[in-house]
C-alpha cells in the first residue's frame, strides 16, 4: 500500500522536488510560496538526499544560483512568489533563450485576491512572454505529480520550465501520496565551449538562440496537444451538455465542487493543466461541440487570449467572468448560474444576519503588528519627533504600521530608500531645501534583499534623509526565515557566516549609523531628531538601526511590565488607538475611554510612553 | 463533513485543522482544506476551511458548512453564513450580551443553527494561568463534549499527543478535558 500524508500544497511541491532528484534549490521567502524551500530541506533530510537548500538574499540571486547549478548539469529549482519573479525577470527572460544542461524548474506562486501581495499579476503571462512551458496545478496532489513532468519536459527540450501554483494550492491541505527518490546518475559537469555554451553575444542571439527558442516553443506546443492527458482532459456531461466550462488550476477543483453543490450533471468541463502553451486544438474542439462555453482561470485571461475566436466564449473579455478578485467557490457558483441563465435562490434570513452584524458593530479586523512588536514604538518615535515627516516604507511586517498612521508609501522591496531619494530630489528641484523631514524605513531582511543598491546611490549623490532599519533579526512577515544578517542557514546543522547589518550599512558609505533599542521610545525621539539634523546639514543619508527581536522568534521570555489605563486620567483622545494601534489596547465606545485588553496584551510596557496625558501607567504590586 | 474554523491571527487556529486532518487520515478519509498564512496571521481575521469526504476544492461554500468553530465571537458573527441549515457552532464567548441581539436570534432560529457557547478566556484564566494559547485544544475538547464532528475525545487526545511537542503534552490533555467538561454538562 502506498504511503499517504496530509500535506500543505507547498509541502507536496517540495516532496515532488526532492523525489524528482533535484539537487540544488534556492529561494527567497514570500507568501504564499515561503514553506516550499524549508520543506525541500525537510524531505531531503528524511529521504537522505544531498540536496543543497539555501535562502538567497533576493529572488534574482536565488534564480541565478539555481541556474548555475543547472549549467553544471544538475536538476535544480528556484522558488519565489509572483513579485519575486519580477525581481528575477532579468535572468529569467535571458535564460529562456538557452539550451540548458540540467532540468530547471522555476516555481512561482501567484496570489489571486492579493491576500499577501502588492499585485494580482499572473505569471503564466511571464511564461508566454519568455516562451517557456508552464504547469498550472489544480490541487496539492497534482502539484506534486507535475513536478516530475516539469523536470522531464525541462530536460527533454532543454528549457526553463515553470510550475505556477496559486495561493489556494500552496496553502491547501490534502492527503497526498508519498513516493521514493528517483536516483539520477548525474555528477556535476560543465564543459567549456568557447564561442558557444552559456554566453550570449547579440549577434549570436539573433542568429541562433532566438530562432532556436521559437522553434522549440512551437515543438512544445505541438507535443502538448497530446502529451498530458492526465492534466488536460474532459469531464463530460451526462447527455447533452447545457454548458461547457473550461477551467484551469484551482478553478477546476472549485468548478467541480460547485457542480456537486448544485447537483448538476448536464455540464461538461474541460480541465487545463498546461495553459502555456495551450493545447489549442483540444480547446477549440471543445468549444465547437458546445453552444455555450465559459472560461474560469486565475488571475488573467491567459487561456482566453490564446483562443483565436473569442466570440463564442463567455469570459473576461465580455464581462461574463469578473476581471478582479479571487474566483472563490461562491463567485464561481454565481457566475456558473448566470451563464446558465438561472437565478440563485435567495434567502431572507441572510438579511437578518447582516442586520445583526450591523447592530453588533462588526468591524473589519485588518492584520496588524503583534502586541509588543518593536516596529510599533520605532515608528512612534519618528512620528512623535516629526508628525509631518514623509515616511517611505517597504515590504515586510512594518507595512502594517499603516494601521498606526505612521507610513506614507509602499512600493516594492527596497523602494523605501529610493523613493525617499526621489522625495528629496523633488524638494531640491524646487529650491526650497529639505525642511520637511524625509524618512525611509525597511526591515533587516528587506535591506539585504534590495536595500544596499539604493543606499549606495543615495550616499553617492548626497541625498538627505534618515533611513530607519527596523531590525528584528529575521524575515518575519513570511514566517521567520534566516538571512545574511542572522548567519543561520536553512539547515540548523550547517554553519553560515553573519554579515553584520552595521557593517553592511557602513560598507555602503554611510557615515552616520546609530543602533538603538526599539522599546526606548523617549530616547529614540531624540535620536531621530539628531539623525535628521545630521542628514540635512551634511546632505547625506543618516541611518538608525531600531533593534528588537521578533517576538514570534523569542527564545526567552522578555521582562514583563504590567500596565493599566487610569480611567480618571484618560481623556478619550484615542491617540493610543489611532497612532500606536496595539491589539492590547482597546477603546470602550460607551465610556469613551481606552483600556487594556488582557486577551492580547503581553505586558511589554512600552505604551506607557505613548499616552499624551500619561493615563497609561504601570501596575504597582499592591494595586490588585 | 465541512468545517469552518475562524478567529484572530495568533490564536493557533492552524493546529486545530491539523488535528482534525490527522484523525481523518487515520480513518482513511479524503481531506482537502485551506489555511491562511503570511500577513493575515498578524492579528487579522483568520479563516480556515476543512472538508472531509469526496471533495476537490479547498474552500467551503457559504451555507454548506456543518460545523463552525469560532475562537472569537465577533468572528463567529462574521461567518455564521457559512453554516448550513441545522449546522452547529462552538463559540468562544467573552461578552454574552451580544447573543441577545434579536436579529441574530431570528437568523439562528430560522436556520435552525445550534450554538454551543464556551467561556474560553475565563476557563483558561482559572485553570491555565491565563495562557490563552491553549484555546485551540480547549475548542477541540468542547467540540467532542458537544458531540460534534464525528470524532471522539480519545481520538483528539491521541492526535494531539502525536502532533504537539512532548513538553506541552500534559497541559494540552488537561485543557482538552476542560473543554470537554464545559460542554458535556451543558
Interface residues (C-beta under 8 A of the other chain):
Chain A: X4 X5 X6 X8 X31 X32 X34 X35 X115 X116 X138 X139 X168 X171 X172 X173 X174 X175 X250 X252 X253 X254 X256 X257 X258 X260 X261 X328 X329 X330 X333 X347 X348 X349 X350 X352 X353 X355 X356 X357 X359 X360 X362 X363 X364 X365 X366 X367 X368 X369 X370 X397 X400 X477 X478 X479 X583 X598 X599 X600
Chain B: X8 X9 X10 X17 X18 X21 X22 X24 X25 X29 X30 X31 X32 X33 X34 X35 X36 X37 X38 X39 X40 X41 X42 X43 X44 X45 X50 X55 X56 X57 X58 X59 X60 X61 X62 X63 X64 X74 X75 X77 X78 X80 X81 X94 X98 X101 X103 X104 X106 X107 X110 X111 X121 X130 X132
